[in-house]
């Protein structure tokens, strides 16, 4: 039992240090920093790239929002990659004003494969673009998006994530759970790290990459989470990613638990793939560059191991109680900390983040109250994926056919 008690203390210190680190970093989201100075002052030329698989219901509104950008129309082109489509996505996109390329490769359906296929062509053409922006087909883009991404390029940024807002936060408690999660990540992960000179992460859509850094190899990702993987590749190489809170894109979220389970399972499997492929590279980056940014990038991958260590600690507490080395009151006290963190704190933090982000709370009350279930179910998803990881990509249906004006009036 003495060894169990020592193990318990080690686990407590380790987990406490991890969460104290995350807490201190998160507080830096409350710091307001001065904007970076311009390194150059020019209007850059962009590719707006939309990988789309059977998205005829929504792609038109995205293209329309991109056509209405407050930016010189001669300085950006809209490309749609109709990826293994068997509907009218290509026709809808072309009639809406996009340049459409059809791709057929049933064995490689992910966004990463589609991006690499497209970008290799543009690299071979030596296409005269300065940067590219990537969007999911269900998105709608704020009219200042390209203007604000151009500002980031002028400030010397090379890879920048925009603000991923939600176009359907009140459709269901599931969609609302996603909204709260993203708002939380935007402020307490991405903004906090950007303020400290560390690196935020790309999160799937609404991001910008300087074209030169993709030459000559294109988009080289191999996991189910190409956004996180691309972020970690750059962090391991010592490149800091940027964050643009004023480059806003609205994203559709799943409305059913089944869809959400499938999507978050894919994210978890992708996270596990990234752990396998990039933990060593990130640790080498820590040794080479000796910056907190590289350490923090490596630490990002430790979320699931920390969950397992927490389960181990709970198990050790149970064994100490059974061995009469701990009172029942102490056991309940120790367990209650984790129950409070899982089922009560999400309600408090969810409400707080909505206040900080100036989001209307009343329409989101059901999502706030159900947020602990949304986050708690992620624990079950992680366990399931550790036991039986499924690497098959499954499409999430997008059907929310609304334009930018409707989104803004609904979210303000």
SEPALO-980067 format. One record per residue (C-alpha): x, y, z. Coordinates in steps of 0.5 Angstrom, whole numbers, plus 2048, in hexadecimal, padded with zeros to 3 digits. Layout:
residues N
XYZ
...
END
This chain:
residues 412
800800800
806805801
8088047FA
8008067F8
80180C7FC
80780E7F9
80480D7F2
7FE8117F4
8028177F6
8068177F0
8008177EC
7FD81C7F0
8038217EF
80381F7E7
7FC8207E6
7FC8277EA
8028297E6
7FF8287E0
7F882B7E1
7FC8317E5
8008327DE
7FA8327DA
7F68377DF
7FC83C7DF
7FC83C7D8
7F583D7D7
7F58437DB
7F98467D6
7F38477D1
7F184D7D6
7F78517D4
7F68567CE
7FC8577CA
7FE85C7C5
7FD85A7BE
8038587BA
80685D7B5
80685C7AE
80D8597AB
80A85A7A4
80485E7A1
80185B79B
7FA857799
7FC850798
7F984B793
7F5845796
7F283F794
7EC83D798
7EC835798
7E5831799
7E682A79A
7DF827799
7DC820799
7D4820797
7D382779A
7CE82A795
7C982C79A
7CE83179D
7D4833799
7D0838795
7D083D79B
7D783C79D
7D983E796
7D4844796
7D784679D
7DE84679A
7DC84A793
7DA84F798
7E085079C
7E385779D
7E9856799
7EB857792
7E885278E
7EE852789
7F284F78F
7EE849791
7EC84378D
7E783E790
7E883678F
7E4831790
7E6829790
7E082578F
7E381F792
7E0818791
7D981C790
7D381878D
7CF81E78E
7CE82578B
7D482878F
7D882A789
7D282D785
7D083178B
7D783378C
7D8835785
7D1839784
7D383D78A
7D983F787
7DF83B78A
7E4837786
7E3830787
7E882A786
7E5823787
7E981E78A
7E781678A
7EB81278F
7E780D793
7EC80A797
7EF81179A
7E981679C
7EB81A7A1
7EC8227A1
7F48217A2
7F481C79B
7F0821797
7F4827799
7FA824798
7F8822791
7F582978F
7FC82D792
80182878E
7FD82B788
7FE83278A
80583178C
80782E785
803833782
807838786
80183C787
801843789
7FE843790
801846796
7FD84179B
7F783D79C
7F183C7A0
7ED8367A1
7E68357A3
7E18307A4
7DB83079F
7D68317A5
7D98377A7
7D783F7A6
7DD8447A6
7DC84B7A9
7DE8507A4
7E48537A7
7E784C7A7
7EC84D7A2
7EE8547A4
7F08527AB
7F484C7A8
7F78507A4
7F98557AA
7FC84F7AD
80084D7A7
8038547A7
8058537AE
80984E7AC
8048487AE
8058427AA
80083D7AD
7FA8407B0
7F383D7B3
7ED8417B2
7E78427B8
7E383C7B6
7DC83E7B9
7D683A7B8
7D083B7B3
7CB8367B7
7CC8377BF
7C58367C1
7C38317BC
7C482B7C2
7C882A7C8
7CD8267C4
7CE82C7BF
7CE8317C5
7D382C7C9
7D882D7C3
7D78357C3
7D98357CA
7DF8317C9
7E18357C3
7E083B7C7
7E48397CD
7EA8367C9
7EA83D7C5
7EB8417CB
7EF83C7D0
7F38387CB
7F483C7C5
7F48437C7
7F88427CD
7FE83F7CA
7FE8447C4
7FE8497CA
8048467CD
8088457C6
80683D7C6
80283A7C1
7FB8397C0
7F98337BC
7F58337B5
7EE8307B6
7EB82D7B0
7E98337AC
7E983B7AB
7F183B7AB
7F683E7A7
7FD83B7A4
80283F7A1
80383B79A
80B83B79A
80B8377A0
80783179D
80C831797
80F82C794
80B827798
804829799
80082779E
8038217A2
7FE81E7A7
7FD8177A8
7F88177AE
7F08187AF
7F281F7B2
7F68227AD
7F58297B0
7F88277B7
7FD8237B3
7FF8297AF
7FF82D7B5
8048297B9
8098287B2
80A82F7B2
80B8307BA
81082A7BA
81382E7B4
8138347B9
80E8387B5
80983C7B9
80283C7B7
7FE8427B7
7F78447BA
7F28497B6
7EC84A7BB
7E984F7B6
7E984A7B0
7E38477B1
7E08407AE
7D983D7B0
7D98367B0
7D38317B0
7D382C7B6
7D08257B7
7C98257BA
7C881D7BC
7CC81A7C1
7CE8147BC
7D18197B7
7D581C7BD
7D78167BF
7DA8147B8
7DD81A7B7
7E181B7BE
7E38137BD
7E68157B7
7EA81B7BB
7EC8177C0
7EF8117BC
7F28177B8
7F581A7BE
7F88137C0
7FB8127B9
7FE8197BA
8018177C1
8048117BE
8078157B8
80981B7BB
80B81B7C3
8128197C1
81281E7BC
80F8247C1
8148217C6
81A8227C1
8178297C0
81882B7C7
81F8297C7
82182C7C1
81D8337C2
81D8337CA
8168377CA
8108377CE
80C8367C7
80F8307C5
80E82D7CD
80782F7CC
80682C7C6
8088257C8
8048267CE
7FE8277CA
7FE8207C8
7FE81D7D0
7F681E7D1
7F58177D0
7FA8157D4
7F881A7DA
7F18177D9
7F48107DA
7F98127E0
7F28157E3
7EF80E7E3
7F580B7E6
7F58107EC
7EE80E7ED
7EF8077ED
7F58087F2
7F080C7F7
7EB8067F6
7F18017F8
7F38057FE
7EC805801
7EB7FE800
7F27FD803
7EF801809
7F5807808
7EF80C806
7E980E809
7E280D806
7E2815806
7E9816803
7E78117FE
7E08157FC
7E481C7FD
7E981A7F8
7E48177F3
7DF81D7F4
7E58227F1
7E581E7EA
7DD81E7EA
7DD8257EB
7E28267E6
7DE8227E1
7D78247E2
7D782B7E6
7DD82F7E3
7DB82E7DC
7D48327DE
7D88377E1
7DD8387DC
7D88377D6
7D483D7D9
7DB8417DA
7DD8407D3
7D78437D0
7D78497D4
7DE84A7D2
7DD8497CB
7D684D7CB
7D28487C9
7CA8487CB
7CA8437D1
7C28427D1
7C183E7CA
7C783A7CD
7C58387D3
7C38307D1
7CA8307CE
7CD8337D4
7CA82E7D9
7CB8287D4
7D282A7D3
7D58257D9
7D281F7D5
7D58227CF
7DC8227D2
7DB81C7D6
7D98187D0
7E081A7CD
7E38157D3
7DF80F7D0
7E18117C9
7E88117CB
7E880A7CE
7E48077C9
7E980A7C4
7EF8077C8
7EC8007C8
7E98007C1
7EC8067BC
7E88077B6
7EC80A7B0
7E680A7AB
7E48117A9
7DD8137AA
7D98197A7
7D581D7AB
7CF8207A8
7CE8277A7
7C782A7A5
7C78317A9
7C68357A3
7C683C7A5
7CA8427A3
7CF8477A7
7C984C7A8
7C58477AC
7CB8447B0
7CD84B7B2
7C584D7B4
7C58467B8
7CB8477BC
7CB84E7BE
END
